[in-house]
């Protein structure tokens, strides 16, 4: 067994242990506190001695923790009594040692010169020209919070609206930690292991629900819902949609694995079957989630990938293989989901046409609760945004619209619903921060992505000898493009999932690498 395989299997085992700990802790909150303490303490120690591994641990939680990061928590998550989520615990475990280390370094003077030594993260962000756009975005968020409070928005609304953006405070810690080359390499194995385990979890949820194993499914539903890992909703026949928000990272990773699978010289080689297997697993997640936002992001990312392959010329000899790999992976994914759905034990499920279900979901832009609610919200967002189009109305701004969500209609039959959390991602940014905020965020994203475009251009000008480098660059650019497109309909740029992706992508451009783990 190779070292890479051993690393992958150990990480899979670690994620399985985390899932078991989460399930046990959900049913026995006192044990959740024990598991929480062990994980956070371990990451705190890593953050001091091996900051790269601590940052990878934070990303590893994002890969599986989805909306709120409550897989482990202090307090009972099932009654919204959690005091501290695992995500918040890991945030503090990385931020506090980084801050202490930075302060100690700033107080230390360089020998002979008497000058204070600049931290490594500061030098890296300055070299990457990230300091000014990063500082500007923090200023925009702070201004949005103050503007929201001054406008009379409730403190709770402002606080929880700003909560997601607080994740940006870890940006320097990401730059410091991922300067370690071996930690950057480990991150890819962590992502692959997370994809494997979360997709297996989604398949298990679908199986228990579709086969009416309710004595397991009922507890599993509450566990998935209350830990904010995902959503389980009935669609047609006995099929249940299983949507995990953290499968955004599955979507982002699809493009690179598709390119590596298509570029493999032999269909019998490990170089083909590993990326192809990950690609099939990713397609399974896209099917189970039935997320039109992800599908839209996937098409946008694919368009960017094709454009970059054409521009760089790295697609030569690859088009036919891509045209074969992508449909085959989709067929294999549908076959696996359909086979599991139709498995006759313990209860045979109702007949279902996957083709009609997928096509119906893709083209049902109106006429169902979720779609109708989104379209009902949109004109209200336009009206609210136009009140302060340039500076925004501030964090915590609320909008009232008529929802079709059956869960909300139970408590309010009229459908009138007021919220400060909006599905339309860019409209959310515009309403809260105005055109100024959108421009500053776009500036930061442009600075983050520029090194990738420049590296691709250099690769092209130098004759494009090593296509592996080009595929990694194209895969990352296409993945980020998919996330940005997904944000049109589902907000990720105001959430640790999208923010963590941007920070990791920025940190990967660093040229330094200590080689230590």
Helices and strands as residue ranges (DSSP letters): H 3-27, H 29-49, H 51-65, E 73-74, G 77-79, E 84-85, H 86-107, H 120-127, H 131-150, H 155-163, G 164-170, H 171-177, H 181-210, H 214-226, E 230-234, E 240-244, G 245-247, H 248-263, H 270-289, H 292-312, H 319-342, H 354-363, H 369-385, G 386-388, E 399-402, H 406-411, E 416-419, H 425-461, H 467-486, H 496-507
